[in-house]
Amino acid sequence: MTQGALLDLVCGPASPLAETFQRYRLVAHLGSGGQADVYRAVRVCGGVTSAPMTVKVFRVDPQRPIADELRSWDKGDAALMDLNNRGVPAICRRADGFYGPPPHRPGERPAPGDAVPYQVYDYLHGINLREYVAQRSGSAPGARRLNAVSALKTLTLILQHLHHPQETGATPVLHMDVKPSNVMVLATGEVRLIDFTGARYYREEEITQIAYTPESGGPEAFGGVKYVGPAYDVHGFGAVAYFLVTGAYPRVDGRSDQHGQRHQDASPPPWNVLRRHPLLEQLPALRDHLHAPLADRPSDRPETRELAGWLTGLSELVRRAGLPDVGCDWHEPETTETGRAVGRARPSVTGTETDAYQRIERLERELVALRSATSGITAFHQQVPPRATPTAMAPPISAPPVSGVPVSPSGVAVNAEGVPQMRGRAKVVARPAPDPTGMMPADPVEDRPRYRPEPGERARALKIGWELTGTGAFVAFICWGLWALDSEGSLTGPFIAFLVVLAVAVGVFALVRLLGRLILEQRLGRVRRTAKGAHAVTGLFLALAGIAYLREVGWFMRFYGWLKGMIW
């Protein structure tokens, strides 16, 4: 799908209100990354369309368990919502989140399948920093240019709020993927840090994976999550500064030389070598200063609180160096310029805002109005019939984790730099969308999509609930032991009898699982994520078998009779 192409799709959450299935109208495709497709959209309510929003539709990573995907998104979502509530400046703002059917055309039923997670953000007018520098957007004579010092000061302020929160008791947060394509340049000249999918609370139990972009990520990522801390974000900050100075990324593949020749005997891991940029090699002072936050060892990098002083030194060196123009201004910004509020009237930074935005907005509203008039969207406001009560619908599910919105990638499975990223999609049963009349059609049983678990999912589900079977087996073993000790003669017979009981228990477990598959999955279309039901039945069987053994123990039954007589 072409970036920026106009389209007309709808999406919305599974909820008791029929009209919410078309809550958002997707009117332009902005880009695709390793994890999601991103759209420009408007919120529709009562025939009224909102200002532009950004809708992010996640995709599944077949190489990762669904549960891990959802936990990962939830961690990023929690961190971003917390940062929004803390009032951290210059970051993207999450506006909504839900599960729902995949995007589909208005008035048409969505394709059958599992629900996917959505996140909704404020729409940011502008382009990301990678595009801005690549297009030399501010290089035209007399054009208003991005102030690089102001942009880096904003990033410094963001990282200070993340790593050293001002609120008492607040937990520090790591962004985990600071890079040029995750910095949006707005038409006002301000910047925003986006894409918090990989963001994590800085606690050992929260960081279970690393969002890593090879050309800008710190090499400590190869050592595992225990080595990742605030210095990882400092490295990302250094990568942004390096990009603003040179127009290139700081790291190259360690298995090849600067001319791209591969070394078969190279021992370092890939993407761990700092680039030998020809311009910087001629300016050792600037090179060494720029490499400080990019040091291989995290302990050698400046701390977050030291970045402001480091930036002052960088701006002085860049101004004296006379480097080629990449469309950025390196003069010290005025205090009033850096403290402007979002949206305050000021000339647009060249290359970030043109009349194309206004033209697209007009087309979007005309498109939505036309669809509203021809597709019977008002019919969705009719009352839901009795059979479509909330109890018959898929319950609303809280939104998964959230990130900022990348708007420039062009590949489906790679990020803006052509490097694979994390990907994911929720695995939740979707509620069928209503037809244009607002009625829920009664589909025949044979037309319902059958649940097809992914490879290995059934094996993982069998382990969930094992403690119920284990408890029953423990009770049966204790009771059998008492019976065997009370019996006369060899223990061979009692032992064989106990093995028979265990074999029957295995048969009971298999029978319950088979019935569940035939009835719940194939007939009713239900999704079974655990084996707790089968384990509960098996545990109950073993417990009853243990009680049967116990009833054969003479001294125990005499004690039970005496105790019963005392109580009654």
C-alpha positions as CSV (number, residue, x, y, z in Angstrom):
1,M,0.0,0.0,0.0
2,T,1.4,3.4,-1.0
3,Q,2.4,5.7,1.8
4,G,0.0,8.6,2.0
5,A,-2.5,7.0,-0.4
6,L,-6.2,7.9,0.3
7,L,-8.5,5.0,1.2
8,D,-11.7,4.4,3.0
9,L,-11.7,1.7,5.7
10,V,-13.4,1.4,9.1
11,C,-12.5,-0.2,12.4
12,G,-13.7,-0.2,16.0
13,P,-13.8,-2.2,19.2
14,A,-16.0,-5.2,19.9
15,S,-18.6,-3.8,22.2
16,P,-22.4,-3.9,22.9
17,L,-22.9,-0.8,20.7
18,A,-23.2,-1.8,17.1
19,E,-22.1,1.6,15.8
20,T,-18.7,1.3,17.5
21,F,-17.6,-1.2,14.9
22,Q,-17.1,1.7,12.6
23,R,-15.9,4.2,15.2
24,Y,-12.8,5.2,13.2
25,R,-12.6,5.9,9.5
26,L,-9.1,5.2,8.1
27,V,-8.6,7.6,5.3
28,A,-4.9,7.5,4.5
29,H,-2.1,4.9,4.8
30,L,0.9,6.5,6.5
31,G,3.4,3.6,6.6
32,S,4.2,0.0,7.7
33,G,6.8,-1.2,10.1
34,G,7.9,-4.4,11.6
35,Q,5.1,-4.4,14.1
36,A,2.1,-2.5,12.7
37,D,0.4,-0.6,9.9
38,V,-0.2,3.1,10.6
39,Y,-3.1,5.1,9.3
40,R,-4.4,8.6,9.3
41,A,-8.0,8.5,10.6
42,V,-10.9,10.4,11.9
43,R,-13.2,9.6,14.8
44,V,-16.9,9.3,13.8
45,C,-19.8,9.8,16.3
46,G,-23.3,10.7,15.3
47,G,-22.2,11.5,11.8
48,V,-19.7,14.1,13.0
49,T,-16.0,13.6,12.2
50,S,-13.2,14.6,14.5
51,A,-9.8,16.2,13.7
52,P,-7.2,13.8,12.3
53,M,-6.0,11.0,14.5
54,T,-3.3,8.4,14.0
55,V,-4.4,4.7,14.3
56,K,-1.9,1.9,14.7
57,V,-2.9,-1.6,13.8
58,F,-0.6,-4.3,15.2
59,R,0.4,-7.5,13.4
60,V,1.4,-10.9,14.8
61,D,4.9,-12.2,15.0
62,P,4.6,-16.0,14.2
63,Q,7.9,-16.6,15.9
64,R,6.8,-15.5,19.3
65,P,4.0,-16.8,21.6
66,I,0.9,-14.6,21.6
67,A,1.0,-14.2,25.4
68,D,4.5,-12.8,25.2
69,E,3.3,-10.3,22.5
70,L,0.4,-9.1,24.7
71,R,2.6,-8.7,27.8
72,S,5.2,-6.8,25.8
73,W,2.5,-4.4,24.4
74,D,1.0,-4.0,27.8
75,K,4.3,-3.0,29.4
76,G,4.8,-0.3,26.8
77,D,1.2,0.9,27.1
78,A,1.5,1.2,30.9
79,A,4.7,3.2,30.6
80,L,3.4,5.6,28.0
81,M,0.1,6.2,29.8
82,D,2.0,6.9,33.0
83,L,4.3,9.3,31.2
84,N,1.3,11.1,29.7
85,N,-0.2,11.4,33.2
86,R,3.0,12.7,34.6
87,G,3.0,15.5,32.1
88,V,6.3,14.5,30.4
89,P,6.8,17.1,27.7
90,A,7.3,16.5,23.9
91,I,6.2,12.9,23.7
92,C,3.4,11.3,21.7
93,R,0.0,11.1,23.5
94,R,-2.1,8.0,23.5
95,A,-5.8,8.8,23.0
96,D,-7.5,5.3,22.8
97,G,-6.9,1.6,22.6
98,F,-9.0,-1.4,21.9
99,Y,-9.4,-4.9,20.3
100,G,-11.5,-5.3,17.2
101,P,-11.8,-6.9,13.7
102,P,-9.2,-6.0,11.1
103,P,-9.9,-2.9,9.1
104,H,-12.6,-3.4,6.4
105,R,-14.7,-1.4,4.0
106,P,-17.8,0.4,5.3
107,G,-21.0,-1.7,5.2
108,E,-19.0,-4.9,4.6
109,R,-18.4,-7.7,7.1
110,P,-14.7,-8.0,8.2
111,A,-12.7,-11.0,7.2
112,P,-13.1,-13.9,9.7
113,G,-10.3,-14.3,12.2
114,D,-9.0,-13.2,15.5
115,A,-9.3,-9.6,16.8
116,V,-6.3,-7.4,16.5
117,P,-5.1,-4.7,18.9
118,Y,-5.3,-1.0,18.0
119,Q,-3.8,2.1,19.5
120,V,-4.9,5.7,18.7
121,Y,-2.7,8.7,19.0
122,D,-2.8,12.4,18.3
123,Y,-1.9,13.2,14.7
124,L,1.4,15.0,14.4
125,H,1.7,17.3,11.4
126,G,5.3,16.9,10.2
127,I,7.9,14.3,9.2
128,N,10.4,12.3,11.1
129,L,14.0,13.4,11.6
130,R,15.4,10.8,9.3
131,E,13.2,12.0,6.4
132,Y,13.9,15.7,7.3
133,V,17.7,15.2,7.0
134,A,17.6,12.9,4.1
135,Q,15.5,15.4,2.1
136,R,17.7,18.4,3.2
137,S,14.3,20.0,3.9
138,G,15.8,23.2,5.4
139,S,18.5,23.7,2.8
140,A,16.7,26.1,0.6
141,P,17.9,29.7,0.7
142,G,16.0,31.8,3.2
143,A,14.0,28.8,4.5
144,R,13.1,28.4,8.1
145,R,15.2,25.5,9.3
146,L,15.1,23.0,12.2
147,N,17.2,24.2,15.1
148,A,19.4,21.1,16.0
149,V,20.4,22.5,19.4
150,S,16.7,23.1,20.3
151,A,15.8,19.6,19.1
152,L,18.6,18.0,21.1
153,K,17.7,20.1,24.2
154,T,14.1,18.7,23.9
155,L,15.4,15.2,23.8
156,T,17.6,15.9,26.8
157,L,14.7,17.2,28.8
158,I,12.6,14.1,27.8
159,L,15.3,11.7,29.0
160,Q,15.7,13.5,32.2
161,H,12.0,13.2,32.9
162,L,12.1,9.5,32.0
163,H,15.2,8.5,33.9
164,H,14.8,10.9,36.9
165,P,11.1,11.5,37.4
166,Q,10.2,14.5,39.4
167,E,7.2,12.8,41.1
168,T,7.9,11.3,44.5
169,G,7.9,7.5,44.2
170,A,7.6,7.4,40.4
171,T,9.5,4.6,38.7
172,P,12.1,5.6,36.0
173,V,11.3,4.6,32.4
174,L,13.5,3.5,29.5
175,H,12.4,4.4,26.0
176,M,14.7,1.6,24.6
177,D,14.6,2.8,20.9
178,V,15.7,6.4,20.6
179,K,16.7,7.0,17.0
180,P,16.1,9.6,14.2
181,S,13.1,7.9,12.8
182,N,11.4,8.0,16.2
183,V,11.8,11.8,16.4
184,M,9.0,13.8,14.7
185,V,9.8,17.3,13.4
186,L,6.6,19.3,13.6
187,A,5.6,22.2,11.4
188,T,6.2,24.5,14.3
189,G,9.9,23.5,14.5
190,E,9.3,21.5,17.7
191,V,10.1,17.8,18.0
192,R,8.3,14.9,19.6
193,L,9.7,11.5,20.7
194,I,7.4,8.7,19.5
195,D,7.2,4.9,19.4
196,F,7.0,3.7,23.0
197,T,6.2,0.1,22.1
198,G,9.5,-1.1,23.6
199,A,9.4,1.3,26.6
200,R,9.8,-0.3,30.0
201,Y,9.8,0.6,33.6
202,Y,13.4,0.5,34.8
203,R,12.9,-2.6,36.9
204,E,14.6,-5.9,36.4
205,E,11.4,-7.9,36.2
206,E,10.0,-5.5,33.6
207,I,12.8,-5.6,31.0
208,T,12.5,-9.1,29.4
209,Q,13.5,-8.1,25.8
210,I,15.3,-5.3,24.0
211,A,14.1,-3.1,21.2
212,Y,17.2,-2.9,19.1
213,T,17.9,-1.0,15.8
214,P,21.4,-2.1,14.6
215,E,22.6,1.2,13.3
216,S,21.7,3.2,16.4
217,G,21.4,0.7,19.2
218,G,24.0,0.3,21.9
219,P,26.2,-2.9,21.7
220,E,25.3,-3.9,25.3
221,A,22.1,-5.3,23.8
222,F,24.1,-8.3,22.7
223,G,24.9,-9.1,26.3
224,G,21.3,-9.4,27.4
225,V,18.7,-7.4,29.3
226,K,20.6,-7.2,32.6
227,Y,23.1,-4.9,30.9
228,V,20.5,-2.4,29.7
229,G,19.9,0.8,31.6
230,P,19.6,4.6,31.2
231,A,22.9,4.5,29.3
232,Y,21.1,2.6,26.5
233,D,18.8,5.7,25.9
234,V,21.9,7.9,26.1
235,H,23.4,5.9,23.3
236,G,20.2,6.5,21.2
237,F,20.5,10.2,22.0
238,G,24.1,10.1,20.8
239,A,22.9,8.4,17.6
240,V,20.4,11.3,16.9
241,A,23.1,13.9,17.5
242,Y,25.5,12.0,15.2
243,F,22.8,11.9,12.5
244,L,22.2,15.6,12.8
245,V,25.9,16.4,12.4
246,T,26.8,13.9,9.7
247,G,23.5,12.8,8.1
248,A,24.6,9.2,8.7
249,Y,24.0,6.6,11.5
250,P,26.9,5.9,13.9
251,R,27.3,2.1,13.7
252,V,28.2,-0.3,11.0
253,D,28.3,-4.1,10.7
254,G,31.4,-5.3,12.5
255,R,31.8,-8.2,10.0
256,S,32.5,-5.8,7.1
257,D,34.9,-2.9,6.4
258,Q,33.9,0.6,5.5
259,H,33.6,-0.4,1.8
260,G,31.1,-3.1,2.5
261,Q,33.5,-6.0,2.1
262,R,32.6,-9.0,4.3
263,H,35.2,-10.6,6.6
264,Q,34.4,-14.3,7.1
265,D,36.8,-14.6,10.0
266,A,35.5,-11.5,11.9
267,S,34.8,-12.3,15.5
268,P,32.9,-9.3,16.8
269,P,29.1,-9.5,16.8
270,P,27.4,-7.5,14.0
271,W,26.6,-3.8,14.3
272,N,29.0,-3.1,17.1
273,V,31.5,-0.9,15.4
274,L,31.5,2.9,15.3
275,R,31.5,4.3,11.8
276,R,34.7,6.0,10.6
277,H,33.1,9.0,9.0
278,P,35.5,10.9,6.6
279,L,34.4,14.3,7.8
280,L,34.9,13.5,11.5
281,E,38.3,11.9,10.8
282,Q,39.5,15.4,9.7
283,L,38.1,16.9,13.0
284,P,39.4,14.8,15.9
285,A,38.0,17.1,18.6
286,L,34.5,16.9,17.2
287,R,34.8,13.2,16.5
288,D,35.9,12.4,20.1
289,H,33.2,14.6,21.6
290,L,30.5,13.1,19.3
291,H,31.6,9.5,20.2
292,A,31.4,10.1,24.0
293,P,27.6,9.1,24.3
294,L,28.3,6.3,21.7
295,A,31.0,4.6,23.7
296,D,30.8,0.8,23.6
297,R,30.9,0.5,27.4
298,P,27.8,2.1,29.0
299,S,29.9,3.3,32.0
300,D,32.0,5.4,29.6
301,R,29.0,7.4,28.4
302,P,27.8,10.7,30.0
303,E,25.0,10.3,32.5
304,T,21.6,11.7,31.6
305,R,22.0,14.8,33.7
306,E,25.3,15.5,32.0
307,L,23.8,15.6,28.5
308,A,22.9,19.3,28.7
309,G,26.6,20.3,29.3
310,W,27.7,17.8,26.6
311,L,25.3,19.4,24.1
312,T,26.7,22.9,24.8
313,G,30.2,21.7,23.9
314,L,28.9,19.9,20.8
315,S,27.1,23.0,19.4
316,E,30.4,25.1,19.8
317,L,32.4,22.4,18.0
318,V,29.9,22.1,15.1
319,R,29.7,25.9,14.6
320,R,33.4,26.1,14.3
321,A,33.8,23.1,12.1
322,G,31.9,24.4,9.0
323,L,30.4,21.0,8.1
324,P,28.2,20.5,5.0
325,D,24.6,21.7,5.4
326,V,22.1,19.0,6.2
327,G,19.2,21.4,6.6
328,C,19.7,22.2,10.4
329,D,20.7,25.3,12.2
330,W,23.2,25.0,15.0
331,H,23.0,28.5,16.6
332,E,21.9,28.7,20.2
333,P,18.1,29.1,20.3
334,E,16.5,31.9,22.2
335,T,14.8,31.0,25.5
336,T,11.4,32.1,24.2
337,E,11.9,29.9,21.1
338,T,12.5,26.7,23.1
339,G,9.7,27.4,25.5
340,R,6.9,27.9,22.9
341,A,3.7,25.9,23.4
342,V,2.5,23.4,21.0
343,G,0.4,24.8,18.2
344,R,1.4,28.5,18.8
345,A,1.4,30.4,15.6
346,R,4.8,30.7,14.0
347,P,6.3,30.2,10.5
348,S,6.5,26.5,9.5
349,V,9.8,24.7,9.3
350,T,10.4,24.2,5.6
351,G,9.7,20.7,4.4
352,T,7.4,19.7,7.2
353,E,4.1,21.5,6.3
354,T,2.7,22.3,2.9
355,D,-0.7,22.9,1.4
356,A,-0.8,19.2,0.8
357,Y,-1.9,18.7,4.5
358,Q,-4.9,21.0,4.1
359,R,-5.8,19.4,0.8
360,I,-5.7,15.9,2.2
361,E,-7.8,17.0,5.2
362,R,-10.5,18.5,2.9
363,L,-10.5,15.2,0.8
364,E,-10.8,13.2,4.0
365,R,-13.8,15.0,5.2
366,E,-15.4,14.9,1.8
367,L,-14.7,11.2,1.6
368,V,-16.3,10.5,5.0
369,A,-19.3,12.7,4.2
370,L,-19.9,10.9,1.0
371,R,-19.6,7.5,2.6
372,S,-21.9,8.5,5.4
373,A,-24.5,9.5,2.8
374,T,-24.3,6.5,0.6
375,S,-23.5,3.5,2.9
376,G,-26.3,3.9,5.5
377,I,-23.9,4.6,8.4
378,T,-26.8,6.0,10.4
379,A,-28.4,2.6,10.5
380,F,-25.7,1.6,12.9
381,H,-27.3,3.8,15.5
382,Q,-30.4,1.5,15.7
383,Q,-31.0,-0.5,18.8
384,V,-29.2,-3.8,19.0
385,P,-31.8,-6.7,19.0
386,P,-32.2,-8.9,22.1
387,R,-30.0,-11.8,20.8
388,A,-27.1,-9.4,20.5
389,T,-27.1,-8.4,24.2
390,P,-23.8,-7.7,25.9
391,T,-23.7,-11.3,27.3
392,A,-23.6,-12.6,23.7
393,M,-20.8,-10.4,22.6
394,A,-17.1,-10.6,23.0
395,P,-16.4,-8.5,26.1
396,P,-14.4,-5.3,25.7
397,I,-10.7,-5.9,26.4
398,S,-8.3,-3.3,27.8
399,A,-5.9,-2.0,25.2
400,P,-2.5,-3.6,24.9
401,P,0.8,-1.7,25.3
402,V,1.3,1.3,23.2
403,S,4.1,3.1,21.5
404,G,4.5,6.2,19.5
405,V,3.6,6.2,15.8
406,P,6.3,5.7,13.1
407,V,5.1,7.2,9.9
408,S,7.8,6.6,7.4
409,P,8.7,2.9,7.0
410,S,8.1,1.4,3.6
411,G,8.6,-2.3,4.2
412,V,6.1,-4.6,5.8
413,A,8.5,-6.5,8.0
414,V,11.2,-4.0,8.5
415,N,11.6,-0.6,10.1
416,A,12.5,2.7,8.5
417,E,16.1,1.8,8.1
418,G,15.3,-1.6,6.5
419,V,16.1,-3.5,9.7
420,P,13.7,-6.1,11.2
421,Q,12.0,-5.0,14.4
422,M,9.7,-6.6,16.9
423,R,6.3,-7.4,15.5
424,G,3.0,-8.6,17.0
425,R,-0.7,-9.0,16.9
426,A,-3.2,-10.0,19.6
427,K,-4.8,-13.4,19.5
428,V,-8.3,-12.7,20.7
429,V,-11.6,-14.0,19.3
430,A,-13.3,-11.3,17.3
431,R,-17.1,-10.6,17.5
432,P,-18.7,-10.7,14.0
433,A,-19.4,-7.2,12.8
434,P,-23.1,-6.3,12.2
435,D,-24.5,-5.8,8.8
436,P,-25.6,-2.3,7.5
437,T,-29.1,-2.7,9.0
438,G,-27.6,-2.9,12.5
439,M,-28.9,-6.5,13.0
440,M,-26.7,-9.4,14.1
441,P,-27.2,-12.1,11.5
442,A,-27.7,-15.7,12.7
443,D,-24.9,-17.5,10.9
444,P,-25.3,-21.2,10.4
445,V,-23.0,-23.3,12.5
446,E,-21.1,-24.6,9.6
447,D,-20.1,-21.1,8.5
448,R,-18.4,-20.1,11.8
449,P,-14.6,-20.0,11.5
450,R,-13.0,-22.8,13.4
451,Y,-10.3,-22.2,15.9
452,R,-6.9,-23.3,14.6
453,P,-4.1,-23.0,17.2
454,E,-0.6,-22.1,16.1
455,P,2.2,-24.8,16.2
456,G,3.1,-25.6,19.7
457,E,0.2,-23.8,21.3
458,R,-1.6,-27.0,22.3
459,A,1.5,-28.3,24.0
460,R,1.9,-25.1,26.0
461,A,-1.8,-25.1,26.9
462,L,-1.5,-28.6,28.4
463,K,0.9,-27.4,31.1
464,I,-1.5,-24.7,32.3
465,G,-3.4,-26.1,35.3
466,W,-1.1,-29.0,36.0
467,E,-1.2,-28.1,39.7
468,L,-4.8,-29.5,39.9
469,T,-3.7,-32.9,38.6
470,G,-0.7,-32.8,40.8
471,T,-2.7,-32.2,43.9
472,G,-5.1,-35.0,43.1
473,A,-2.1,-37.3,42.4
474,F,-0.5,-36.4,45.7
475,V,-3.7,-37.2,47.6
476,A,-4.0,-40.5,45.8
477,F,-0.4,-41.4,46.5
478,I,-0.7,-40.7,50.3
479,C,-4.0,-42.7,50.6
480,W,-2.5,-45.5,48.5
481,G,0.6,-45.6,50.7
482,L,-1.6,-45.9,53.9
483,W,-3.5,-48.7,52.2
484,A,-0.4,-50.5,51.1
485,L,1.2,-50.4,54.5
486,D,-2.0,-51.7,56.1
487,S,-2.1,-54.6,53.6
488,E,-0.5,-57.9,54.3
489,G,1.9,-59.6,52.0
490,S,3.9,-58.3,49.0
491,L,3.6,-54.7,47.8
492,T,3.8,-55.8,44.1
493,G,0.1,-56.1,43.8
494,P,-0.8,-52.7,45.4
495,F,1.9,-51.1,43.3
496,I,0.5,-52.5,40.0
497,A,-3.0,-51.4,41.2
498,F,-1.7,-47.8,41.7
499,L,-0.2,-47.8,38.2
500,V,-3.5,-48.9,36.8
501,V,-5.2,-45.9,38.5
502,L,-2.6,-43.5,37.0
503,A,-3.2,-45.0,33.6
504,V,-6.9,-44.5,33.9
505,A,-6.3,-40.9,35.0
506,V,-4.3,-40.3,31.8
507,G,-7.2,-41.7,29.9
508,V,-9.7,-39.4,31.7
509,F,-7.5,-36.4,30.9
510,A,-7.3,-37.3,27.2
511,L,-11.0,-38.0,27.0
512,V,-11.9,-34.6,28.5
513,R,-9.5,-32.8,26.2
514,L,-11.0,-34.7,23.2
515,L,-14.6,-33.7,24.2
516,G,-13.5,-30.1,24.7
517,R,-12.0,-30.1,21.2
518,L,-15.1,-31.6,19.5
519,I,-17.6,-29.5,21.4
520,L,-15.9,-26.2,22.4
521,E,-13.6,-25.7,19.5
522,Q,-15.2,-27.3,16.5
523,R,-18.9,-26.9,17.3
524,L,-19.0,-23.7,19.3
525,G,-15.9,-22.0,17.9
526,R,-14.5,-21.3,21.4
527,V,-10.8,-20.8,22.1
528,R,-9.1,-22.9,24.8
529,R,-6.0,-21.2,26.1
530,T,-5.5,-23.6,29.0
531,A,-6.1,-27.2,30.1
532,K,-7.5,-26.3,33.5
533,G,-10.8,-28.0,33.0
534,A,-9.2,-31.4,32.0
535,H,-6.7,-31.0,34.9
536,A,-9.5,-30.3,37.3
537,V,-11.5,-33.4,36.3
538,T,-8.4,-35.6,36.4
539,G,-7.4,-34.2,39.8
540,L,-10.9,-34.9,41.1
541,F,-10.7,-38.5,39.8
542,L,-7.4,-39.1,41.5
543,A,-8.7,-37.6,44.7
544,L,-11.7,-39.9,44.6
545,A,-9.5,-42.9,43.9
546,G,-7.4,-41.9,47.0
547,I,-10.5,-41.8,49.1
548,A,-11.5,-45.3,47.9
549,Y,-8.1,-46.6,49.0
550,L,-8.5,-44.9,52.3
551,R,-11.8,-46.6,52.9
552,E,-10.0,-49.9,52.8
553,V,-7.7,-49.0,55.7
554,G,-9.2,-50.6,58.8
555,W,-7.6,-48.5,61.5
556,F,-8.5,-45.3,59.7
557,M,-12.2,-46.3,59.3
558,R,-12.4,-47.1,63.0
559,F,-10.9,-43.7,63.8
560,Y,-13.3,-42.0,61.4
561,G,-16.3,-43.8,63.1
562,W,-15.1,-42.8,66.5
563,L,-14.6,-39.1,65.4
564,K,-18.0,-39.1,63.7
565,G,-19.6,-40.3,66.9
566,M,-17.9,-37.7,69.0
567,I,-19.1,-34.9,66.7
568,W,-22.7,-36.0,66.4
